[in-house]
Amino acid sequence: MEEEIKNEVIRAAKDGKLPCKVALELADRLNVPPKKVGDAANELKIKISACQLGCFK
């Protein structure tokens, strides 16, 4: 499952960034906690952008 999550993150990321909304949608679609998607993005050095809480710009 970890590899599937990483592959989806890579596919969804643009210019090394993954919008928060897209990350949450991926987690929902893959039926995993959002933290799993965030951890995969961190491992891949992909930044979460457009944070819906305004935490990350």
C-alpha positions, 0 to 999 in steps of 0.5 A, spaced: 500 500 500 505 504 501 508 504 494 501 505 491 500 511 496 507 514 493 505 513 486 499 516 487 502 522 490 507 523 484 502 522 479 498 528 483 503 532 484 505 538 480 512 542 480 514 538 487 507 540 490 501 537 492 495 541 494 492 540 500 485 538 497 488 533 493 492 530 498 485 529 502 482 527 496 487 521 495 487 519 502 479 518 502 480 515 495 485 510 497 481 509 504 487 511 508 488 516 513 491 523 511 497 522 515 499 516 510 499 521 504 503 526 508 508 522 510 509 519 503 509 526 500 515 528 505 519 522 503 518 524 496 520 531 498 513 533 495 511 539 499 503 540 501 501 547 498 494 551 499 493 548 506 486 549 507 488 551 514 492 556 512 498 553 515 503 552 509 503 557 503 
